[in-house]
Amino acid sequence: MSRLPELPWILLPGLLCDRESWSPVRSAVRDVSAICPTYPESFAVAEIASTVLEAAPERFVLAGHSMGGYIAFEMLRQAPERCAGLLLISTQAEADTPEQSVARQELACRARREGLDGIAEFMSKLCIPKTSNRATALRRRFAAMAHRYGVDAFAAHQEAIAGRPSSVPDLPGIDIPTVLVGTADDRIVPPHRTFAMTDALPDTHALRLDTGGHLPMWTQSEDCIDAVRLLSDKLKGLTKNN
């Protein structure tokens, strides 16, 4: 049986993000395989998760940022036995409220009508706080990444997120080492929503950051690298105990 720390990592990006969103953190898993999938333009989180699973190794460690966390929860519903550990950054277990779902659908319609220029600029400001070092450069970098993501994928994924189920009932059954990362100034997923999962998850560690916005892999990369190493250490501990 393979040692847990040597299992490949699957890095699941957030909305409007791609493999570049994980680039500062990849150094922490450079000694193992790290896979960062491109999502299909699907209107259902279950279908996106199924597509990722079809291409995934038999066993893996999951890391999900924002929308990537929603996909991670669905992957765990579909194939719980394949995941050895879980890192969740700036995400939540709750489903959208009806008002949030409507807002997402309206934003999807706006993207199809107007393109991504305005949305990319707006989202870059939400994701990267102005107090962050290199905020202007990071916001430009985010906007470029958003344009690579594309209008069709953005619109489809907004609708997929809007229709996702709540993962709150599943949390007690996720009995694998889990690390949660949230920032105090996240304007998209407030930290209380991330850390609401702490007590329900059987084996979890919460890393609370004072700042970093919604994309701490860029703005607080050393803290996120620490989170990866923490999860790796937890998995090594399991290996020794077994």
C-alpha positions as CSV (number, residue, x, y, z in Angstrom):
1,M,0.0,0.0,0.0
2,S,1.4,3.5,-0.9
3,R,2.4,5.8,2.0
4,L,-0.1,8.5,2.5
5,P,2.3,11.5,2.2
6,E,3.3,10.3,-1.3
7,L,-0.3,10.4,-2.6
8,P,-0.9,12.9,-5.4
9,W,-2.7,16.2,-4.6
10,I,-5.6,17.5,-6.6
11,L,-5.8,21.3,-6.4
12,L,-9.3,22.5,-7.2
13,P,-9.4,26.2,-8.3
14,G,-12.1,28.6,-7.4
15,L,-14.5,30.5,-9.8
16,L,-12.6,32.5,-12.4
17,C,-9.4,30.8,-11.3
18,D,-7.1,28.2,-13.0
19,R,-3.9,26.4,-12.1
20,E,-2.1,29.8,-11.7
21,S,-4.2,30.5,-8.5
22,W,-2.3,27.6,-6.9
23,S,1.2,28.4,-8.2
24,P,2.7,29.9,-5.0
25,V,1.5,26.8,-3.0
26,R,2.6,24.1,-5.5
27,S,6.2,24.3,-4.1
28,A,4.9,22.7,-0.9
29,V,3.9,19.6,-2.8
30,R,6.7,19.6,-5.3
31,D,7.9,16.2,-4.2
32,V,4.6,14.5,-5.2
33,S,2.3,14.7,-8.1
34,A,0.0,17.8,-8.1
35,I,-2.9,17.9,-10.5
36,C,-4.9,21.1,-11.2
37,P,-7.9,20.2,-13.4
38,T,-9.7,22.4,-15.9
39,Y,-13.4,22.2,-15.2
40,P,-15.9,21.3,-18.0
41,E,-18.5,24.0,-18.8
42,S,-21.2,22.2,-16.9
43,F,-24.3,23.6,-15.1
44,A,-24.1,21.0,-12.3
45,V,-21.4,20.6,-9.5
46,A,-22.1,16.9,-9.5
47,E,-21.1,16.6,-13.2
48,I,-18.0,18.7,-12.7
49,A,-17.0,16.5,-9.8
50,S,-17.6,13.3,-11.7
51,T,-15.4,14.6,-14.6
52,V,-12.6,15.4,-12.2
53,L,-12.9,11.9,-10.6
54,E,-12.8,10.1,-13.9
55,A,-9.3,11.6,-14.6
56,A,-8.1,11.4,-11.0
57,P,-5.7,8.8,-9.6
58,E,-7.2,6.0,-7.5
59,R,-6.2,7.7,-4.2
60,F,-5.4,11.4,-3.6
61,V,-5.4,14.3,-1.2
62,L,-7.9,17.1,-2.1
63,A,-7.3,20.9,-1.8
64,G,-10.2,23.1,-2.7
65,H,-10.4,26.9,-2.9
66,S,-13.8,28.6,-2.8
67,M,-15.8,26.8,-5.7
68,G,-13.1,24.1,-5.5
69,G,-14.4,23.4,-2.0
70,Y,-17.9,22.8,-3.3
71,I,-16.5,20.4,-5.9
72,A,-14.4,18.7,-3.2
73,F,-17.5,18.0,-1.1
74,E,-19.3,16.5,-4.1
75,M,-16.2,14.3,-4.9
76,L,-16.4,13.1,-1.3
77,R,-20.1,12.3,-1.8
78,Q,-19.4,10.3,-4.9
79,A,-16.1,8.5,-3.9
80,P,-15.3,9.1,-0.2
81,E,-13.0,6.1,-0.1
82,R,-10.6,7.7,-2.6
83,C,-9.7,10.8,-0.6
84,A,-7.0,10.6,2.2
85,G,-7.0,14.2,3.3
86,L,-8.7,17.5,2.7
87,L,-7.6,21.2,2.6
88,L,-10.3,23.8,2.3
89,I,-9.5,27.5,1.7
90,S,-12.0,30.3,1.7
91,T,-15.0,28.0,1.2
92,Q,-18.1,26.9,3.1
93,A,-20.5,23.9,3.4
94,E,-23.8,25.8,3.3
95,A,-25.8,26.0,0.1
96,D,-26.7,29.4,-1.4
97,T,-29.7,31.2,-0.1
98,P,-32.5,31.9,-2.6
99,E,-31.3,35.5,-2.8
100,Q,-27.7,34.4,-3.5
101,S,-28.8,32.0,-6.2
102,V,-30.7,34.7,-8.0
103,A,-27.7,37.1,-7.7
104,R,-25.5,34.4,-9.3
105,Q,-27.9,33.9,-12.1
106,E,-28.1,37.6,-12.8
107,L,-24.3,37.8,-12.9
108,A,-24.2,34.9,-15.3
109,C,-26.7,36.8,-17.6
110,R,-24.6,40.0,-17.3
111,A,-21.5,38.1,-18.3
112,R,-23.2,36.7,-21.4
113,R,-24.5,40.1,-22.3
114,E,-21.5,42.3,-21.5
115,G,-18.5,40.0,-21.4
116,L,-16.1,39.7,-18.5
117,D,-14.2,43.0,-18.4
118,G,-16.3,44.7,-15.7
119,I,-16.9,41.5,-13.8
120,A,-13.2,40.6,-13.8
121,E,-12.3,44.0,-12.4
122,F,-15.0,43.9,-9.8
123,M,-14.1,40.3,-8.7
124,S,-10.4,41.2,-8.6
125,K,-11.1,43.9,-6.0
126,L,-13.3,41.5,-4.0
127,C,-10.6,38.8,-4.0
128,I,-7.5,41.0,-3.4
129,P,-7.7,43.5,-0.6
130,K,-6.2,46.9,-1.3
131,T,-4.1,46.5,1.9
132,S,-2.3,43.6,0.3
133,N,1.3,44.0,-0.9
134,R,1.3,44.3,-4.7
135,A,-2.5,44.6,-4.7
136,T,-2.5,46.4,-8.1
137,A,-0.3,43.8,-9.7
138,L,-2.2,40.9,-8.2
139,R,-5.6,42.4,-9.3
140,R,-4.2,42.7,-12.9
141,R,-3.0,39.1,-12.7
142,F,-6.4,37.9,-11.4
143,A,-8.2,39.8,-14.3
144,A,-6.0,38.1,-16.8
145,M,-6.8,34.7,-15.2
146,A,-10.5,35.5,-15.3
147,H,-10.4,36.2,-19.0
148,R,-8.6,32.9,-19.6
149,Y,-11.5,31.3,-17.7
150,G,-14.0,32.7,-20.2
151,V,-17.5,33.9,-20.3
152,D,-19.2,30.6,-21.1
153,A,-17.4,28.7,-18.2
154,F,-18.1,31.5,-15.8
155,A,-21.8,31.6,-16.6
156,A,-22.2,27.9,-16.5
157,H,-20.3,27.6,-13.2
158,Q,-22.3,30.4,-11.5
159,E,-25.4,28.4,-12.2
160,A,-23.8,25.2,-11.0
161,I,-22.8,26.9,-7.7
162,A,-26.2,28.4,-7.3
163,G,-27.8,24.9,-7.6
164,R,-25.4,23.0,-5.3
165,P,-26.7,21.1,-2.3
166,S,-25.8,21.9,1.3
167,S,-22.8,19.8,2.5
168,V,-23.5,20.5,6.2
169,P,-25.2,17.1,6.7
170,D,-22.1,15.4,5.2
171,L,-19.5,17.0,7.5
172,P,-19.6,14.5,10.4
173,G,-19.0,11.6,8.0
174,I,-15.8,13.2,6.5
175,D,-13.5,11.3,8.8
176,I,-10.2,12.2,7.3
177,P,-7.6,14.8,8.3
178,T,-8.8,18.2,7.3
179,V,-7.3,21.7,7.5
180,L,-9.5,24.8,7.1
181,V,-8.1,28.2,6.1
182,G,-10.0,31.5,6.2
183,T,-9.2,35.2,6.4
184,A,-10.8,37.8,8.5
185,D,-11.3,40.2,5.5
186,D,-12.7,37.7,3.0
187,R,-15.6,39.6,1.4
188,I,-16.9,36.6,-0.6
189,V,-16.9,33.8,2.0
190,P,-16.8,35.4,5.4
191,P,-14.6,33.5,7.8
192,H,-17.5,32.5,10.2
193,R,-18.9,30.4,7.3
194,T,-15.6,28.6,6.8
195,F,-15.0,28.0,10.5
196,A,-18.6,26.9,11.1
197,M,-17.4,23.5,9.8
198,T,-14.7,23.1,12.6
199,D,-16.8,21.4,15.2
200,A,-18.7,19.2,12.7
201,L,-15.7,17.7,11.0
202,P,-14.2,14.8,13.1
203,D,-10.5,15.5,12.5
204,T,-9.9,19.2,11.7
205,H,-7.5,22.1,12.3
206,A,-8.5,25.7,11.6
207,L,-5.9,28.3,10.4
208,R,-7.4,31.8,10.9
209,L,-5.6,34.6,9.0
210,D,-6.0,38.2,9.9
211,T,-5.8,39.3,6.3
212,G,-5.6,37.9,2.8
213,G,-8.9,38.5,1.2
214,H,-10.5,35.7,-0.9
215,L,-7.3,34.5,-2.5
216,P,-4.8,33.8,0.3
217,M,-2.8,31.5,-1.9
218,W,-1.5,34.7,-3.5
219,T,-1.7,37.2,-0.7
220,Q,-0.7,35.0,2.2
221,S,1.2,32.3,0.4
222,E,3.5,31.3,3.3
223,D,0.5,30.7,5.5
224,C,-1.2,28.5,2.8
225,I,2.1,26.6,2.4
226,D,2.1,26.0,6.2
227,A,-1.5,24.6,5.8
228,V,-0.3,22.2,3.1
229,R,2.6,21.1,5.3
230,L,0.3,20.7,8.3
231,L,-2.0,18.4,6.4
232,S,1.0,16.5,5.1
233,D,2.3,16.1,8.7
234,K,-1.2,14.8,9.8
235,L,-1.1,12.2,7.1
236,K,2.4,11.2,8.0
237,G,1.2,10.7,11.6
238,L,-1.5,8.4,10.3
239,T,1.1,6.4,8.4
240,K,3.3,6.0,11.5
241,N,0.4,5.0,13.7
242,N,-0.7,2.4,11.2
